[in-house]
Every structure is written in structure tokens, then in C-alpha cells.
Amino acid sequence: MEIDKSLVSGSMALLVLKLLEDGDKYGYQMIEEMKRRSDDTFHLKAGTLYPLLHSLEEKGLVTAYEREAAAGKPRRYYHLTKEGGAALRQKEESWNTYARAVGRVLRGGACCGEA
Amino acid sequence: MGKPETIRAYLDTVQEQIRWKRARPVLARELEQHLTDQRDAFQTEGKDPETAERLAVEEMGDPVSVGTELDRVHRPKPQWGLLLPAAVSLCLWLSIQIASFWGLSSFWDYVQQDVMISLLALVVMALLYLGDYTLLGRWAGALVALGTMAMALIVLNYVIQWYRPLLYAGTYHTQLLLPAVVTPLAIYRLREKETPGLAACVLLCLLQLGEAVIWMLPVVYLPGLVCNTGLLCLAVKKGWFGRSRWNWALIAAYALTVLALMARGGNLTGMASRYIALLHAGTASAWDPRAVFSQAKLIGMAEGDLLGLGESPLHWLMGWKWEEFLLGVLAYFGWLPFLALQLPMAVLLVTGWRKCLRQTAVLGRLLGTGILLTLTWQAISYLLQTFTGGWNLFTLFPYPLLTDGGKALVLDCALLGILLSVFRCGSVVWEDARGRVFSGRLFQFP
């Protein structure tokens, strides 16, 4: 099923930060990992990813360094900073609140005992 | 215009959208790495090379919108937070200088001279600010050799008394310039050579002390001791010289050697006893800073002749000496002017350190740390001297951009220019896996 792009774009920073939570990655790796984790639902364009990564770096949420990847090819790795980790937790919390609220609306409103 | 079908054409289109030329090659490098990965993946799936490259380019997205987005993120950072306090400091310096010459017959000659010095300092700062600091990294080896040779010549000149005007001229200022710029460049050049590289850096730091011998005052060793030790600690902590346990021992050996050299001159004992005397008596000078602090008003002149000069504020201002300046401001004008005069430098140092700690490029971090350590040491040691009255116990150097003479002002502005260039270009200075910086240009304009 085709996903409405506007649904994804607002949460892109959250997804990218989440990808870096379990280790440093370079751009191509992140796109592949995103495809895998979303069961091929999210096809993140590289042209969207790099400007986003650079703006996150500008805000100090990630840092970047170059290292040789497999086969000796140099790649620019991104690393989640302490500030990035804190921002990720905050974004996750906001997203969960938002998703719960959307779910409640779609189900016809809050009912007894629901958190 | 048709859609690009090759990696080269795609990257060219992206780069055309980026206005800051300095940013273009580094951004293109990362995109190229991604495109080749994608092309190789398509080829592994069985596509022929041409089709694989075309598909990789298609996957990347519209080059114009990618370039436009990157252009939005990567603009030169003008650093107003540092430029503004630096400009205010320069204006303050000029105003204080002019006030000190007020009423003299050659007043206009002095004003003309100081305006020229300020302009020279401003031009030096602007040129370095607009320049590309990574060139210092490219010529690091040559610059370290040049700095060491210049210092050796000054010492030699002192020993053989060959050229008298230069006996003391270079010494004073190179003691600040060497730890601020030459030590960071030496560390940058020799890093990744493990412990022998660190040993060579320590040796260079010790060679810098050659000049201090001329002054016969242990206090001259202190900026080198503080700044060089700080820089070496940063390098070892970051693992730039490997993880050998001997690295910390080498730094300790450097610090102990400097202290031993200070003691060897016979002055360290005298200096220590003066520090102890300060703790007990509260002052080592004719002036009593404690009396000034306790009686200074919020604004206006304190009661009594605290400085023992018996002068009006204007008379004092006309003949102030650099080492008594801030204490005099406190006694004659009060706490608010005392603090206001230091506000630009405080803003500059706090903002500078915050930005420096976020630098990821090794060269930028080293130069930023070296320069900020030097300026911070200048300010703190001057204040320690002011608070204790321990003249020549903490520093022989002026408060940066405030009580500077002409040469010191130009030197401090040059250091600030390099610092501004580090922060301005920081986001597009990328180093490869071996720590080499990508190409730079002499002058970079937005």
C-alpha cells in the first residue's frame, strides 16, 4: 500500500535518530536499515536523508566522522550525541502521545479505562 | 534541461545549487560515496554498469531540490556572537588609549597612531576570519619549523647580542603565539605517530621555553605551562597519540621539567614565598586591593585616596599603567564600569568555549583550544594579579584587547581572526579516515 508522504515527513528526524541509537551508521546503511525495519514500507530518498542529517549535525544532535567501511571504502559515519539521545526520547514520547490520540479518534473516542 | 543520468552530471547539478563554494567538494564527496554504493548494489543484482548508474541517480532524488536543501543548511556562519564583542573591545581599547593622551600637546599624533594600530589589528583579524584556517594544517610542518627557528634566532640574538633592538621585542609576544598556534599545529602534524609523536611534541614545547630564559622571571613560563599542558592533555584524552599509558607520564614529565626549570633560575622559591606572603598579608604591592574592593562604590569614586596617588579620575586615566588599570577603574569609577569593561571579553570567551567544544575536526578543535586557552589564561592571570596585588606573580601579559599595547593588540586580533575562521568554516571542514582535511582556498567569500 502506498503511504502518504506527509505522514512520514513529520517524523523523519525521529526515525533517523532512532536508527543511530544502536550504533554509528553511514547514509546508505541507514536507508537499507530503514527499509528492513519497516518491512519495505519506508523508501527514504538519499536526497532527503543527507540534508536532514546535516541539519541534525548543525543542531548538535549527531556528529559525523569518516572511517573506512568494508573493502576499504571511506564512508562518513553518523553518531548519536548525548543531546541527540535526549531529543530522541522526547520525540518518541511526543510521537506515542500523538499516535495514541489518533488511535482514540479513529476508534470513535476515549473509552473507560484506556490510558 | 534533461535529468542527469550519470553520477558526475548529478553531482555537478547538486553543486551548482550550493552558493558557498567551500562547501561544494565536501558535500559532493559524501553524495558520491552513496551513489557508488547504490550503483554497486544494482550491479550485484545483475544490471549492466550504465543502467546501474542511471538507476542509482534516479534513486537519489531531484538534484536541484537536494542541492537547494543542502545550500539552506550550509551557509558560512558569520559568528556575530563573537564579532560583536570583539568590535566593542576594539572600540573600548581605542577610547581608553585616546583618553590617556587627553590634554597632551602631541594628542593628535597619538590618536592618529592608535587609530592606525586599531585599523591594522582589524585588517589582520578580517583577513584571517575570511581566510581558510585549514591551510595552517596543510603547512603545519613548515609553520612549526619556522616558529621554532624564529624562537631559536631570538635566543641566539640574545646570547651573542647581535641586534639590540630585537633583544626583547619578539620574546614577549611569541610566548603567547607559540602555545596558541604552533603547539596545536605540532600536535596536528605528529598525531597518529603514537607515543614517539607525543614525545616529539613535548620536546617542541620544551624548546619554546628557550626564550623565557631571557626574562629571568618564572612567571614567563606560566602561559606555556598552562596552554601546552592543556593541549597535550586534550590530545592524549582523545587518543590521537594512541592509548599507551606512557602518554600521561610524558605530559607529567613535561610539567615537572618546566617547574624544575623555573626552580633552577632560583626564582621559583622567591615566587613561592611571595605567594605565601600574599595569603597572609593580602597584598604584595604598595596598593591594597582588599581596601579597594571593600570601599569601591557601585558607580563613582571610592572614598579616600585608596591607591595612594592623590589624583582625580581623569589625571589617573591619563597616566595609567597596564598592570594597575582594572584596579584603578574599580577605585575611581566603581564596580559597574569594572565589570562592564570585562563583559565583551567574558562573552567572547564563554561563546568561544561553547563553540570550540562542539568542533569535530581535529585541526579546528586544536587551534580553538590553543587560542582560547591563551586568551583565557591572559584574562584570568591578569584578574588574579588585580585581586591579590601580586604584581609579576601571575603574569607579565596584558588583559586581552583591553590593556594591550600596539603589538599585543595586533597579536590578540590575529588569534581571534583564526578562531573566527575555525567557527565560520567548521561545518564544512571534513577530515578523512587519516585525519587529512579536504582542499581549502586562501580566501573564502560567501
HADDOCK unambig.tbl for C-alpha pairs under 7 A between the chains (distance, minus, plus):
assign (segid A and resid 27 and name CA) (segid B and resid 34 and name CA) 6.97 0.50 0.50
assign (segid A and resid 28 and name CA) (segid B and resid 34 and name CA) 5.85 0.50 0.50
assign (segid A and resid 45 and name CA) (segid B and resid 59 and name CA) 6.67 0.50 0.50
assign (segid A and resid 45 and name CA) (segid B and resid 60 and name CA) 5.85 0.50 0.50
assign (segid A and resid 45 and name CA) (segid B and resid 61 and name CA) 6.27 0.50 0.50
assign (segid A and resid 46 and name CA) (segid B and resid 60 and name CA) 5.05 0.50 0.50
assign (segid A and resid 46 and name CA) (segid B and resid 61 and name CA) 6.95 0.50 0.50
assign (segid A and resid 47 and name CA) (segid B and resid 60 and name CA) 5.35 0.50 0.50
assign (segid A and resid 47 and name CA) (segid B and resid 61 and name CA) 5.30 0.50 0.50
assign (segid A and resid 47 and name CA) (segid B and resid 66 and name CA) 5.11 0.50 0.50
assign (segid A and resid 48 and name CA) (segid B and resid 66 and name CA) 6.98 0.50 0.50
assign (segid A and resid 51 and name CA) (segid B and resid 69 and name CA) 5.92 0.50 0.50
assign (segid A and resid 51 and name CA) (segid B and resid 70 and name CA) 5.29 0.50 0.50
assign (segid A and resid 51 and name CA) (segid B and resid 73 and name CA) 7.00 0.50 0.50
assign (segid A and resid 54 and name CA) (segid B and resid 73 and name CA) 6.95 0.50 0.50
assign (segid A and resid 55 and name CA) (segid B and resid 73 and name CA) 6.02 0.50 0.50
assign (segid A and resid 66 and name CA) (segid B and resid 431 and name CA) 6.81 0.50 0.50
assign (segid A and resid 66 and name CA) (segid B and resid 432 and name CA) 5.30 0.50 0.50
assign (segid A and resid 66 and name CA) (segid B and resid 433 and name CA) 5.03 0.50 0.50
assign (segid A and resid 67 and name CA) (segid B and resid 433 and name CA) 4.60 0.50 0.50
assign (segid A and resid 68 and name CA) (segid B and resid 433 and name CA) 6.38 0.50 0.50
assign (segid A and resid 74 and name CA) (segid B and resid 433 and name CA) 6.90 0.50 0.50
assign (segid A and resid 75 and name CA) (segid B and resid 33 and name CA) 6.80 0.50 0.50
assign (segid A and resid 76 and name CA) (segid B and resid 30 and name CA) 6.83 0.50 0.50
